Amino acid sequence: MLAAGHGRRLRPLTETTPKPLLPVLGKPILLHTLERLARLGVEQVAINLHHRPEAIPAALGRRPAGLEVTYSTEPTLRGTLGALAPLRDFVAGAEALIVVNGDSLCRWPLARLLKKHRRTGAAATLLLLRGADAESFGGGVGLDEGQRVVSLRRGRSFGPIKQRRVYAGAQILDPARLPPPQEGESHFVPDLWEPWLASGQPLVSLTTRRRWHDLGTPGRFLEAALDQLPWWRRNWLAPGTAGPRRRWRRVVAESGVEWGAGTRLRDCLLFAGSSLGEGCRLEQVVVGPGTRVPPGTQVQQRLLTRPRAGISPPPGTSRLGELWVSPLVPDGSR
């Protein structure tokens, strides 16, 4: 699992916590995916680390979801493909290698993906998303009529393109066809997939309608958390939340959240230890960990966090009393 990124567009939520450890419905993002891997029958998992590398092992231990985990720390980021280089012994002898983005959230159809990979004998089988705007993801993945991959992003085409899809953060590789590990930084698109296409190695795809979230910005994180709400529940409140009767709709509140009387919330995510004063009215708002929102605050479509020494606020942030008020989509983010 790829979990070594900095999560810069989610600052300051990720200043002290790696993005894969941020909670969704009481569980770290990473644990949601690990549980799906365990249900598939996977027994061993490798996770690469870079930003706050001690945090993920401390939180998950050696056997999360019953899986035996190998942690691979990268003092210097190696890139998505380069992450496999220190894991050559882990990969050796594997029938198939499942690679999943550890900072994404999806009800991954991994069983179907593995079945198709085995049936086609492809060098790689990519999970793609139906319905997403490929142009907003660098041009997406180009497919021919047989759903074989013929183009990646806006680069060279290796055949007629029938349609374009968005890569949904999961793939299965044939370990026997991987090139020898290289030192330095390398990535799947320019250093593996495109050379494979150029040499005639087959790359196939499986398209899913399941919702996928890359959690790249506070707005996308909010959307992902609300998407996990079961259809029959208006809200999800973790154990340890406390407050008077409320008027909320589509709210996720992590552990230790408190609120005063008269709060009205709609489409909100409240991180652990945050609190709301009386009469707050928030809509499409993320409240960061340990953040205290003053009574009577009225805010829409913002991230609210507490200022911290030595940490810079995201671009576009303003000050509201003792709060940082930041856009849900930072400047320059898609």
C-alpha angles and dihedrals in degrees: 000000000000109000106142103101125117098231090219095165089059095055132168089026089062100042092099101012125058111238094244089061096054108115129247114184092344098311131091114254089244093055092056089060095041089056091053090051090051091052088053090058098255111153104181130043133180121207123192119217137196117136109065089347095186094058101072097049090045092052100040105028123202100303111037112172087001093295124133105235130204113197118209114195118204112199086188118031111256099191129241096298095032089060088076094060097080089043098060091120091048092051096043113110096008117142093214134001118220112202117191131176105245094206096056129087124216141132085247114212089217096153091057091044092053092046092054092046092054093044096051100038090221125168088234136004115203126202109227133189125235118217101018121122105258093195091062088056098055096277097309126230119318117222133192125220091280093054091251116145113252103159139029122208109318095323134110118325121226096193144351112314115226098174143346129234136181120251107244100206102262133092141159120224134195101237092202090065098049114116119243111284114268129206118241132032122327137161137210099242103051099023104040118007098045094045089049091051091047091053094047098254109153119246114186133181144215117209120211134190092205115119115260127191126192092194091215097146136027088255092055091045090054091049091050094049093050090046089061092061110111111246092245095055125079092193142008119219121182121224110274097041115129140187146107126286109308142201102222135147125190097355128155113200119185125208122307097018115152132187141182131233121291098025114157117195133173127179095354138148118208116194123216117293096012121136137201125210123224118293098014115160115197130169125183091355133147114207112201127227115294093000117150114210112203121238115275096020113157115192137154132196098358144119113236118201138157119253113251129195114256094014122106120218121242119268112281095028121149130190123247108180105293093349136094109219110200135174117261088231110043119223111279095021124118 
